[in-house]
Amino acid sequence: NCATVTDATGATVEPGQYIEYTVDAENLGDLPLSDVIVFDGIPTPSQFAASTNQSATIECSTNAGVAWAACPAGIAVTDVRLNIGTLAAGATQTLTFVVYIP
């Protein structure tokens, strides 16, 4: 069973389809930020499918952020955590990942 999910354009996502998430992290300050982590909740039931981020470590949670681990494809997730590390002053980091709606 799958609840109705809509993507950023407002389109309905059906079971068997993929959703690509794009998250921009921007440092609006004058100094670099260290230990930058971006959290994103994922609608259930979604499965992690892929990440194309070379500049961030991605981890998934299956229990609403209580515990975090690597994100193998096909695992049901509730949240995604992107560890950027240092973000320079005025810089923007774009992060992308894909989930599958079973």
Buried (B, 14 or more C-beta within 10 A) or exposed (E): EBEEBEEEEEEEBEEEBBBEBEBEBEBEEEEEBEEBEBEEEBBBBBBBBBBEBEEBBBBBBBEEEEEBEEBEEEBBBBBBBBBBEEBEEEBEBEBBBBBBBE
